[in-house]
Amino acid sequence: MSFYDRITKWYSLNYRELPWRTTQDPYKIWLSEVILQQTRVEQGRPYYQRFIETYPDVKDLAQAPEVEVLRLWQGLGYYNRGRNLHATAKQITEQFGGHFPDNREQLLTLKGIGPYTSAAIASFSFKEAVVVVDGNVYRLLSRYLGIHEDIKAPNSYKIFEKHALNLLGQRPSAPFNQAMMELGGQVCKPKQPDCSNCPLSIDCYAFHSGKTVELPIKSKKQPSKQVEINYLIVRSENQILMRQRPSNGIWAKLFDFPEIEALEPMLSSFDGERSLVLEGKRLIIQKRPEKFKHLLSHRTLSILVYQLYLATKESQTAFTHLGNFYHLDQVDSLPKPQIIHRILEDLIE
Ligand code: SF4
């Protein structure tokens, strides 16, 4: 039996029912692919459902305020993907009248749509003869064919794409791509691949040469950079001071707290503690800060959170150059990095 027949037969018997697999709507396929990049299916699924319910088509997404889209995205990380999602929806609405281009070449002209996502939409929605190479496919092909190229190298996509196209031949691409991704995800897993239940084991290079641990070759990640942040939560009745971050850099346009360094000009030392005088009263900043740790893809954040309670609402004016005071209910609807959400949940009743 050919490679194509073996994997598509396996897929027809073993596929998981997922909402984006039963549609050919390019909007839904695009949404699922963007959400599932770097996110596990179980984690991404509720996000997909929420986006589809809130924005049933691409025009609804394009018209939504960015802050609302980012709030819905909250928890998925990689916030640029959320911003690009919104920007692409606007581009499709403005340049293509709300219709996705029906070929890969034009799809690639859209912001935030790269080789992988364009191939997925072109194959699953428009049946174009293209192959989809995601992390599962890299692993499967590397092991099955014995490809020793570094999958993180810049030219690896082209190399693996060529191998996949050879295996596809002239047959329909959609079942092939679905099967490749599913077999890679379910059977040819990163650790302990289930070779005894794999339809490819009969002629798999890695299985027969005992190299399933060695392949795929993946260059080592850069060591994570340590970053220290000292936040100050300023509370006033049921309100909290939040700042919106600048439109570039980490967590662009999301909301967090002012960093204590920004308050240094207002602070003084009193009996060894940090304090500031407001309206003739000395306010002591909470002595022992709360500690948080948070891992990002290339950074480890060590965060200290200090808290300050203002006795009167009038004192708020001393802080308005650092951000705005929001009622707790409003804070909930602001788009925030996941760690800020966690700090608020832990510290604010
Ligand atoms: S036989 Fe094992 S290593 Fe080879 S493709 Fe199947 S699961 Fe992967």
Residues whose N, C-alpha, C, O or C-beta is under 5 A from the ligand:
A	BS01	SF4	L140 R143 Y144 V187 C188 P193 D194 C195 C198 L200 S201 C204 A206 F207 T212
